[in-house]
Amino acid sequence: MNKKQRHQVILNEVNIHNRVLLTDLADILKVSMDTARRDVKELDDLKKLVKVHGGAVSNGFNIYSDRKREVYELDNKSIIAQKGISLLSKGDVVLISGGSTNLELVKRIPQNLGLTFFTPSLPMAIELLNNASKDDDVIFIGGKLSRGSQLATGGSSLNLLSEIKADICFLGTGYLDPNDGITAMDWEIAQLKKSMIKASRKLVLLTISEKLNTSNRYKICETGAIHTLVTELNPQSQELDKYRERNINLL
């Protein structure tokens, strides 16, 4: 695989999953860590992604970058977000993590529902403040901020989550597989998301279909914990058959 091909693979991975680790890239590309690190640096220099400690994030994910924010598969994420809006009811308590599709969702929040939002995501909290109506409440779940995910983690965030029961949880995820369930690349993020699921009556995933049938290191939950899976696909698509077999509501 030449450099151009490696760069394309890296961009595909970072765009689909928002964040990737150098160790995973080296394994996917079958190259050394030094080569993967050089490739990521070159792509960072070209402003195709943002190099972070131990890996890279997409330009669209890193909203505090001085680069023009690019959202991968924006048309499909907009379709998914519009579908997700239909799951909200007046007065709901909503627990929502970060992620580019979830951010598209809150840009479309109706102004008359009187919702209460809890989020451990700093970008999401800011987006909610910009888009939520005066009748909505926005509560930031604080804690140690993860530089890679921009999520608050650790004991304080887990303690707060243990004290609430949300009506619906929109959980951002990079990896979903019918057999492996929802997984993550980071241990602390996995623990946070487990607590978010426990703190909610209904778990909803908004995800582009390219993330389906992928998995990573740390288990968050089994597919059986998912109430509704929202993709850009027709709910009757054969690509969703394995999820339909697990009695997940498809939208």
N, C-alpha and C positions, 0 to 999 in steps of 0.2 A: 504494500500500500504506500503510494507516494504521499508527499506532504499535502498536496492539494486535496487528495482523498481523505487524509486524516483530518484536515481542517473541516471538511464538510461533515464528517461523522461527529466531530466534537460539537459543531454548531447544531446539528440535529438533536444530539443528546441534551444540550443545555437549553434549547428552545422547547423541547417536549417536557422536560422535567424541572425546568427553571434553575436548578442548581445541580452541579455534578462535582464529584471528587476526583482528584488526580489519580488516586489508586484505581478507581473504576475505569477511568479513561485509558490508563496504561493497560489494563486487562482487556478492555474491548478492542483496543488498537493493536494489542500484542507487541507493545514497545516498552522501553524502559521508562521509569518515572521521570528521568531527566528529559527525555524526548517529549513526553506528554506535557511537562512543565514549559518547555520551550515553545511548543505549539500553542499552548494557552496564552503565553506571553505575547506571541506574535499576533494572535487574534485580538488580544486586549489592545495592543498597539494600533491595530486596524479599527478599533472601536466596534468590533463585531460582538463582543461580550465583555464582562467585567471580571478581571482576575481577583480572586479573594484568597485568603489563607487556606491552603489545601485543596483548592479547586477553582470553580468559576460559577458565575450566575449570569442569567440572561440580562440584556439591557432593559427589557420590559419589567423584569422582576426588581431590579435595583432602581427604585424610583427616585433615590437621592443622587443618582449619578448626574453629572452635568451633560450627559449625552442625550440625544433625542430618544425619548422613551418609545420603544418598539414593542408591540404586543404580537406574539406569534399566534397565528391562526385566529386573528381578531374576529373575522366574520363568523366562524364556528363558535367561538366563545361568546359572541353576542347572542347567537341563537340559543345557546345553553342557558345564558343568564336570563333571557326573556322567559324561557320555560320555567326556570327556578322561581321567578317572581310569583308564578301561579300557586306555589306551595305555601305562601305566606297568608296569614289570617290576621284580622284586626286584633291588636293588643298582644300579639305574640312576644314572648321573650326569645330572642335569637342569639345563639352562640355561633360566632363565625371566625374562622382562622383567616390567614392570608392567602395569597395565590392570585394570579392574574384573572382567572375566571370569576372568582369571588369578588374581586374588585369591579369587574364589569357588572356583576349583579347589583352591587350597592349603588352604582351610578343610575340604576333604573328603579330604585325603591319608590313606590307610590308615596304621595305626600299626606295621605289621610288615614294611615293605619295605626298610628300611636304605638309604635314598636319600641321595645327595649333591647338594645344591642350590647352584648358582652364580647370583647375580643382581646386576645393576647398579642395581636399583630399591630405593630406601630404604623405601618403603611395603611392598614385597614382602618385604624382609629382615625387617622387624618382624612381618609377618603369619606368615612362616615360623617365626620364633622362638616365636610364640604357638601355632602349630598342629603343627609338626613333632614327631615323637616323639624320645625320647632316643637312639634308634638312628640318627637322621638327622643329617647334617652340613649346616650352612648357612654358605656363604662369600659375603661381600659383595664385589663387584667395585668397588673404590673409584675415585675420580677427581673431576673438577670436577662438582659437582651442578648440573643444569639446573633452574632454578626452575619452569619451565613443566611439564616432564615428570617431575620428581623422579627422574631417571636420572643415573647417573654417566657422564660423557663424557670425551673427551680421550685423550691419549697413554697415560696409565697404565692406563686401563681397556682400551684396545685391545691394549696389550702383554700384559696378563694373559690376555685372551681368546685370544691367539695361542699360548698355552702349554697350552691344554686341548682336549680333544675329547669333547664331551658325547654321550651316547647319544640324547638327545632335547632339542629346543629348543621351548619354548612361547613364541612371539613375539607380543606384543601389537601390534595394528595398528589404525589408524583408517581406513585406505583400502586397498581391494582391488578390482582390476578384471581381468577375464580378458585384456585386451590390454595394459594398463599395468603389471600386476603389483602388487606391494606398494610403496606410496609413503608419503612422510611430508612434513610441512610444515616440518621443521627439518633443516638440513644435518647438524649434529653428531649428531642422533639417527639419521639415515639411515646415517651412517658406523658408529655403534655397532652398529646392527642388522645391517648387512652383516657385521661381524666376528662377531656372534653366530651368524649362519648358517654362516659358514666354520668356526666352532668346534664344529659339531654334525653328527652323522651323519644326523639326521632332523629336518625342520622341520615343526612342527604349528602351525596357526592355530586359535584358539578365538574365534569372532566371531559376533555376532548378524547376521542376514541383512540388516538395514538398512544395514550397512557395505559390502555387496557392490555392485559396479559403481560405485565411487567412486574418485577419484584426487586426488593433490595434486602438489606441486612436484618432490620429489626421489625418484628411483628407489632402492629398496632391493634388489629382485630381481624376476626374471620369475616368472610363475606356475609355470613348469616346475620351480622350485626347491622348491615346496611338496610335501611328502609326503602330508600329511593335512589336510583342511579340516573343521572341526567346527562345525556350526551347530545351531540349534534345529529346523531343517527335517528332514523325512523325506529321507534320502539320495537317494531316487528322485525328488524334487521337480523339476519342470521349471525352476524358478528356478536350479537348480544345473547345468543341461545344459552351459553354456559352460565350466564348471570340470571337469565329467566328461570333456568332449572333450579336455581337456589332461592326461588320465590322472592326475588327482589323486584320491587315496583320499578318499572322502566318508563322514562319520560323522554 
